[in-house]
Amino acid sequence: MLYFIPNASKGLCHFLGCFEHFTIKKNIGLLILIFVMALVGCKSDSTETDPIVDVDTDGDGILDADEVLNGSNKNNPCDPKPASGYSGYTADNTIWLGADCDTDGMTNAQELAEGTDPFVDEFKDADGDGIPDFQEIVDGTDKDNACDPVQNEEYTGFNASSTLWANSDCDADGVSNGDEVAASTNPYRDDVVFAKAEFLPTLSELQIFKGNPSELTVNSTTTEYSLITPLYSDYSHKFRTISLPEGTQMTYNGEGLLEFPDNTVISKTFYYFNDERNPSLGKQLIETRLLIKKNGLWNMGNYLWNDAQNEALFGTAAPIVAVDWIDMEGNARSVDYKVPFSVNCTQCHNVKDLSRPIGPKARNLNFMFNGKNQLQNFVDKGWLADAPAIAQIESIPDWADTSVALDARTRAYMDINCAHCHQPGGMQDASIGVRPDLRYETTYDDSHIFEFKADIRNRVATPSGFGPSMPLVGRTQLHTEGVALIQEYIDSLE
């Protein structure tokens, strides 16, 4: 406010004249003040920011100014991520249309075109049961439980490649879903069958195999097994199985023969491929030999395959079967395969007048088969008890692996092909006098191989039926590769 103070040195003025003079000056001062204030208010170099215009750059329905305040990214249409059903987005915004807010591999634009929710991953299925997680949440089922909801046995919508689903057991039959798929059984139906531990008229009745037994596809309670170094039988192939009764286990008993519970069924099917270079061209099945354990004793029986190759019949016949095949080198081969009599079986399987299996020793099973270590697979499935860490169990060498020392390969070959007779209590009882003991675990000095090296060399090269052959039974043709191995080993001894 302006104040006008008259100069007292000029003396007193007439009252009315002085008042008029004061009022005029006061008005002029007010006008000057108003003009200055207006000029300041209109300065062109003002530092004030421009007013913020309402903009939503990413089209997510949230103004840029609000995103800045909230700490979200105004250029990311999926930040913050909306909940399912959100519709506040700008459907014609190119940034929003090109984004994939539910990260399901479909852009928001594609989701709109398909009529799906751009904020829900319709494909995510954590448990592999074939029902998307979002649907399980809506339905109130457990998205992390492959067996919830319960499905009927006709259900096929599962994802067999899901680890969670494969490791589950939706029919609670003790066999995982993954193993059921591998065995072509139904993961939603308890269809577990156990082998029948008795010699029934037909092989299929024993329930070792499912469907047509000639397909050699085992039931889930039977397992195929193989040996590192197998027994030679006239170049035939063998399909070996072990069937345990319900609720039982094999027991580790050192690196030798496993212990088996009563009612175990061990089978070995002998066959030839028509052409070894192409197994899809079929095979000729010859016989299936069985060992069944009852009351602590092993009993032996044999099943012969019929001409139709769709069934094997129990019997005691020992026919000679003519077989022709093409080997891996393309050579035409033939053999008169001789099925053994039961008495011939006891010659190999009897030790101290008791029959027992020959092949399934821990050391001869300890290798990778069908992608897994066999012993570890038995342990993992609960079929083998009391086994130490697999790394602590010795493995017998593969007789055909030339990277292994000659003596080790030869001892492995003789263990499976010769030692069933040449051991204490065997047919050629090594406990009587000084005789060869050809078991792998027997030391070289105790084996007496050196003392009998000339006899061994000659016997392995003698065909069955033409003198003192070794082995005495179980083959009609010499195993030329095995003979060469043993003779090379014998010749190396000094």
C-alpha positions in Angstrom: 0.0 0.0 0.0 1.3 3.5 -1.0 1.4 6.2 1.6 1.7 9.9 0.7 3.2 12.1 3.4 3.1 15.9 2.7 6.2 17.8 3.2 5.8 19.7 6.5 8.3 22.4 5.5 5.8 23.8 2.9 3.4 24.8 5.7 -0.2 24.1 6.2 -2.5 23.9 3.2 -6.2 24.4 2.9 -7.9 21.2 4.1 -9.9 20.5 1.0 -7.1 21.3 -1.4 -4.7 19.1 0.5 -7.2 16.2 0.4 -7.8 16.4 -3.3 -4.0 16.5 -4.0 -3.5 13.3 -1.8 -6.3 11.3 -3.5 -4.9 11.9 -7.0 -1.4 10.8 -6.1 -2.8 7.7 -4.3 -4.7 6.6 -7.4 -1.7 7.1 -9.6 0.3 4.8 -7.3 -2.3 2.1 -7.4 -2.3 2.1 -11.2 1.5 1.7 -11.3 1.4 -1.2 -8.8 -1.3 -3.0 -10.8 0.7 -2.5 -14.1 3.9 -4.0 -12.5 2.1 -7.0 -11.1 0.5 -7.7 -14.5 3.8 -7.4 -16.2 5.5 -9.9 -13.9 2.7 -12.3 -14.3 3.0 -12.3 -18.0 6.8 -12.8 -18.3 7.7 -14.9 -21.4 10.7 -16.7 -19.7 8.6 -18.4 -17.0 10.2 -21.5 -15.4 6.8 -23.2 -14.7 6.4 -26.7 -16.4 3.7 -27.2 -19.0 0.5 -28.8 -17.8 0.5 -32.7 -18.0 -1.9 -34.0 -20.7 -3.7 -37.3 -19.9 -1.7 -40.0 -21.9 -1.5 -43.8 -21.7 1.5 -44.7 -23.8 1.4 -48.5 -23.4 -2.4 -48.9 -23.6 -2.7 -50.7 -20.3 -5.5 -48.5 -19.2 -3.3 -46.7 -16.6 -2.3 -43.1 -17.3 1.4 -42.4 -17.6 1.3 -39.9 -14.8 -0.2 -42.6 -12.5 2.3 -45.2 -13.6 5.1 -42.8 -12.7 3.6 -42.2 -9.3 3.0 -46.0 -8.8 6.5 -47.0 -9.9 5.3 -49.1 -12.8 6.6 -48.9 -16.4 4.5 -46.6 -18.5 6.0 -48.2 -21.7 5.3 -51.8 -20.6 1.6 -52.8 -21.1 2.1 -55.8 -18.9 3.4 -53.8 -15.9 1.6 -54.0 -13.6 0.2 -57.4 -14.6 -3.6 -57.3 -14.5 -5.7 -60.1 -13.1 -7.7 -62.5 -15.2 -10.8 -60.8 -16.7 -9.2 -57.3 -16.8 -10.7 -55.2 -19.6 -9.4 -51.7 -19.0 -6.8 -51.9 -21.7 -6.9 -50.0 -25.0 -7.5 -52.6 -27.6 -6.3 -50.6 -30.5 -2.9 -49.6 -28.9 -0.1 -51.2 -31.0 2.2 -51.5 -28.0 -0.4 -53.4 -26.0 -1.5 -55.6 -29.0 2.1 -56.7 -29.6 2.8 -57.7 -26.0 2.2 -61.1 -24.4 1.0 -60.3 -20.9 0.4 -64.0 -19.9 3.7 -65.2 -21.5 1.9 -68.1 -23.1 3.4 -67.6 -26.5 0.4 -65.7 -27.9 0.4 -61.9 -28.3 -2.4 -60.0 -26.8 -3.7 -59.3 -30.3 -3.8 -63.1 -31.0 -5.6 -63.7 -27.7 -8.3 -61.2 -28.7 -8.6 -62.8 -32.1 -8.9 -66.3 -30.5 -11.3 -65.1 -27.8 -9.0 -66.1 -25.0 -7.9 -64.1 -22.0 -4.7 -62.2 -22.6 -3.9 -62.2 -18.9 -4.3 -66.0 -18.4 -1.8 -68.7 -19.6 -4.2 -71.2 -20.9 -1.4 -73.6 -21.7 0.4 -73.9 -18.3 -0.2 -77.2 -16.7 2.1 -77.7 -13.8 1.1 -81.2 -12.9 0.7 -82.6 -16.5 -2.8 -83.8 -15.9 -4.1 -82.1 -19.1 -6.1 -79.5 -17.2 -4.6 -75.9 -17.3 -3.6 -74.4 -14.0 -6.1 -71.5 -14.4 -9.0 -74.0 -14.8 -7.9 -76.0 -11.8 -7.9 -72.8 -9.7 -11.4 -72.1 -10.9 -12.6 -75.7 -10.3 -10.9 -75.8 -6.9 -8.6 -78.8 -7.7 -4.9 -79.0 -7.0 -2.9 -77.7 -9.9 0.2 -79.4 -8.5 -1.4 -82.8 -8.0 -1.4 -84.9 -11.2 -4.1 -87.2 -9.8 -6.5 -84.4 -8.9 -9.2 -84.4 -10.1 -9.7 -88.2 -10.3 -10.1 -89.4 -13.9 -11.9 -92.5 -15.2 -9.9 -95.2 -16.9 -10.8 -93.9 -20.4 -9.0 -90.6 -19.8 -6.2 -89.8 -22.2 -5.7 -86.1 -21.8 -2.6 -86.3 -19.7 0.9 -85.1 -20.7 3.1 -88.2 -20.5 6.3 -86.1 -20.8 5.5 -84.2 -17.6 7.9 -85.4 -14.8 5.4 -84.7 -12.1 2.7 -86.7 -13.9 5.1 -89.5 -14.8 6.2 -89.9 -11.2 2.7 -90.0 -9.8 0.6 -93.2 -9.5 -3.0 -92.2 -10.3 -4.5 -95.7 -9.9 -2.5 -96.4 -6.7 -1.4 -99.7 -8.0 2.2 -99.3 -7.0 3.4 -98.6 -10.5 4.1 -95.0 -11.6 2.2 -93.4 -14.4 5.4 -93.2 -16.5 6.1 -96.9 -16.0 2.5 -97.7 -16.9 2.8 -95.8 -20.2 6.1 -97.5 -20.9 4.5 -100.9 -20.3 1.4 -99.9 -22.3 -0.8 -100.4 -19.2 -3.5 -98.0 -18.1 -2.3 -95.4 -15.5 -5.9 -94.8 -14.4 -6.8 -98.4 -13.9 -5.3 -100.8 -11.3 -4.5 -103.6 -13.8 -1.5 -105.0 -12.0 -1.1 -108.8 -12.4 1.5 -111.0 -10.9 3.1 -113.9 -12.5 1.6 -117.3 -11.5 4.3 -119.4 -10.0 3.2 -122.8 -11.4 3.7 -124.7 -14.6 0.4 -124.2 -16.4 -0.4 -125.6 -19.9 0.4 -122.4 -21.8 3.0 -119.7 -21.3 0.4 -116.9 -21.6 -1.4 -118.3 -18.5 1.5 -117.5 -16.3 1.0 -113.8 -16.9 4.6 -113.0 -17.4 3.8 -111.4 -20.7 0.8 -109.3 -21.6 -1.2 -109.6 -24.8 0.3 -111.9 -27.4 3.3 -113.5 -25.5 5.3 -113.6 -28.8 5.6 -109.9 -28.6 7.7 -110.4 -25.4 6.2 -107.4 -23.7 6.2 -108.0 -20.0 3.6 -107.1 -17.4 4.5 -104.3 -15.0 5.4 -106.7 -12.2 7.9 -108.5 -14.4 11.2 -107.0 -15.4 13.5 -107.8 -18.3 17.1 -108.1 -17.4 20.4 -108.8 -19.2 23.9 -109.9 -18.4 27.2 -108.2 -19.1 28.7 -111.5 -20.3 26.0 -114.0 -21.3 25.9 -117.8 -21.8 26.6 -118.9 -25.4 23.8 -121.0 -26.9 24.4 -121.6 -30.6 24.2 -117.9 -31.4 20.7 -117.6 -30.2 19.3 -114.4 -28.7 17.7 -114.5 -25.2 15.0 -112.5 -23.5 15.3 -112.8 -19.8 12.8 -111.9 -17.1 12.3 -111.9 -13.4 8.8 -111.9 -11.8 8.6 -111.3 -8.1 5.4 -112.2 -6.1 3.5 -109.3 -4.6 5.1 -107.5 -1.7 8.5 -109.2 -1.9 12.0 -108.3 -2.8 15.3 -109.8 -4.0 18.1 -109.6 -1.5 21.7 -108.6 -2.2 24.0 -111.4 -1.1 27.5 -110.2 -2.0 28.5 -109.9 -5.7 27.3 -113.4 -6.5 23.8 -114.8 -7.0 21.0 -112.6 -5.7 18.6 -114.2 -3.2 15.0 -114.6 -4.4 11.8 -115.0 -2.5 9.6 -118.0 -2.8 7.2 -117.9 -5.9 9.8 -116.0 -8.0 9.6 -116.9 -11.7 12.7 -116.5 -13.9 12.2 -117.0 -17.6 14.6 -117.2 -20.6 13.2 -117.2 -24.1 15.5 -118.4 -26.9 15.0 -117.0 -30.4 16.7 -116.0 -33.7 16.1 -112.9 -35.7 15.3 -113.7 -39.4 17.9 -111.0 -40.3 20.0 -109.6 -37.5 20.6 -106.5 -39.5 16.9 -105.7 -39.4 15.0 -107.0 -36.3 11.7 -105.6 -37.7 11.8 -108.5 -40.2 10.7 -110.8 -37.4 12.1 -113.6 -35.3 11.8 -117.3 -34.8 10.9 -118.3 -31.2 12.2 -121.7 -30.1 11.7 -122.2 -26.3 11.1 -120.5 -23.0 12.8 -122.1 -20.0 11.5 -121.4 -16.6 12.8 -121.5 -13.0 10.1 -121.3 -10.3 11.1 -121.2 -6.6 8.8 -123.1 -4.3 9.5 -123.7 -0.6 13.1 -122.7 -1.0 13.8 -125.0 -4.0 14.0 -124.1 -7.7 12.0 -126.2 -10.1 12.6 -126.2 -13.9 10.2 -126.5 -16.8 10.2 -125.8 -20.5 7.7 -124.3 -23.0 8.0 -124.9 -26.7 6.7 -122.3 -29.2 4.1 -123.5 -31.7 4.4 -123.1 -35.5 2.0 -120.1 -35.4 4.5 -118.4 -33.1 1.7 -117.1 -30.9 1.9 -119.4 -27.9 4.3 -121.7 -26.1 3.2 -125.0 -24.6 4.5 -126.8 -21.5 6.1 -130.1 -22.2 9.0 -132.4 -21.8 9.9 -133.0 -25.5 13.4 -132.1 -26.6 13.1 -131.6 -30.4 15.7 -130.5 -32.9 14.6 -127.2 -34.5 16.1 -126.2 -37.9 16.8 -122.5 -38.0 18.0 -120.3 -40.8 19.0 -116.6 -40.4 21.1 -113.8 -41.7 23.9 -112.6 -39.4 25.1 -109.0 -38.9 27.6 -109.4 -41.7 25.0 -110.5 -44.1 26.0 -114.1 -44.1 23.4 -116.9 -44.4 23.6 -119.1 -41.3 21.8 -122.2 -40.1 21.7 -124.4 -37.0 19.9 -127.5 -35.9 19.0 -126.1 -32.5 18.6 -128.9 -29.9 16.1 -128.3 -27.1 17.5 -129.9 -24.0 15.9 -132.6 -21.9 15.2 -131.7 -18.3 18.0 -133.9 -17.1 20.4 -131.8 -19.2 19.2 -128.7 -17.4 20.1 -130.2 -14.0 23.6 -130.9 -15.3 24.3 -127.1 -15.5 21.9 -125.8 -12.8 22.7 -128.3 -10.0 25.2 -127.4 -7.3 25.5 -129.8 -4.4 22.3 -131.5 -5.7 20.2 -128.4 -5.6 19.1 -126.5 -8.7 19.6 -122.7 -8.8 19.9 -119.9 -11.4 23.2 -119.3 -13.1 23.1 -115.8 -14.6 21.6 -113.2 -12.2 24.7 -112.5 -10.1 25.1 -109.0 -8.9 28.5 -108.5 -10.6 27.0 -109.7 -13.9 24.0 -107.4 -13.6 25.9 -104.3 -12.6 25.8 -102.3 -15.9 23.6 -99.9 -17.9 20.7 -101.6 -19.6 17.8 -99.8 -21.3 19.3 -96.5 -20.1 19.6 -97.4 -16.4 22.0 -99.3 -14.2 20.1 -102.6 -13.6 20.9 -102.9 -9.9 20.1 -99.3 -9.2 16.9 -99.7 -11.1 16.0 -102.7 -8.9 16.8 -100.6 -5.8 14.8 -97.6 -7.0 11.7 -99.8 -7.7 11.9 -101.4 -4.3 12.8 -104.8 -5.8 16.2 -105.2 -4.3 17.1 -104.9 -0.6 20.3 -104.6 1.3 22.4 -103.5 -1.6 25.4 -101.2 -0.9 26.1 -98.2 -3.1 26.3 -99.4 -6.7 29.8 -98.0 -7.0 30.9 -100.4 -4.3 29.7 -103.5 -6.3 32.2 -105.0 -8.7 31.2 -105.5 -12.4 32.3 -108.5 -14.3 34.0 -107.6 -17.6 32.3 -107.9 -21.0 34.1 -110.8 -22.6 33.9 -109.1 -26.0 35.4 -105.8 -24.9 38.9 -105.8 -26.2 39.8 -102.7 -24.1 39.8 -105.0 -21.1 42.7 -107.2 -20.2 42.7 -110.7 -21.8 42.8 -112.6 -18.5 39.8 -110.7 -17.1 37.7 -111.1 -20.2 38.5 -114.9 -20.4 37.8 -115.4 -16.7 34.4 -113.7 -17.1 33.6 -115.8 -20.2 34.5 -119.0 -18.3 32.5 -118.0 -15.2 29.2 -117.9 -17.2 30.0 -120.7 -19.7 32.0 -123.2 -17.7 31.9 -122.5 -13.9 28.4 -123.9 -13.4 30.0 -127.4 -13.8 33.6 -126.5 -12.7 33.1 -125.4 -9.1 32.8 -127.0 -5.8 29.6 -129.1 -5.8 29.1 -128.8 -9.6 28.9 -131.6 -12.1 32.7 -131.5 -12.4 33.1 -131.0 -8.7 36.1 -128.8 -8.1 36.3 -129.9 -4.4 37.3 -133.4 -5.4 41.0 -133.7 -5.7 42.7 -131.2 -7.9 40.2 -130.0 -10.5 39.6 -126.7 -12.2 37.5 -124.1 -10.4 36.5 -121.7 -13.1 34.4 -119.2 -11.0 35.4 -115.6 -11.6 36.0 -114.9 -7.9 38.4 -117.8 -7.6 42.0 -116.7 -7.5 44.2 -117.8 -10.4 46.3 -120.1 -8.2 43.2 -121.8 -6.8 41.5 -122.1 -10.2 44.2 -124.6 -11.4 43.8 -123.2 -14.9 47.6 -123.4 -15.4 47.7 -127.1 -14.4 44.8 -128.0 -16.8 45.6 -125.5 -19.6 46.3 -128.1 -22.3 43.1 -130.0 -21.4 41.0 -126.8 -21.4 42.5 -125.7 -24.7 41.5 -128.9 -26.4 38.1 -129.4 -24.8 36.7 -126.0 -25.7 37.6 -126.7 -29.4 35.8 -130.1 -29.4 32.2 -130.1 -30.7 29.6 -131.7 -28.5 29.1 -135.3 -29.3 32.6 -135.7 -30.7 34.6 -136.4 -27.5 35.3 -134.6 -24.3 33.8 -131.3 -25.1 33.4 -128.3 -22.8 30.6 -127.6 -22.2 29.1 -131.0 -22.5 25.6 -129.8 -23.3 23.7 -126.7 -24.4 25.3 -126.2 -27.9 25.6 -128.0 -31.2 28.0 -125.4 -32.8 31.3 -124.2 -31.5 31.4 -120.6 -30.4 34.4 -119.7 -32.6 34.9 -116.3 -30.9 34.8 -117.8 -27.4 37.1 -120.6 -28.4 39.6 -118.1 -29.9 39.4 -116.1 -26.7 40.2 -119.0 -24.4 42.9 -120.4 -26.5 44.6 -117.0 -26.8 44.5 -116.8 -23.0 45.8 -120.3 -22.5 48.6 -119.6 -24.9 49.6 -116.5 -22.9 50.1 -118.5 -19.7 53.7 -119.3 -18.6 
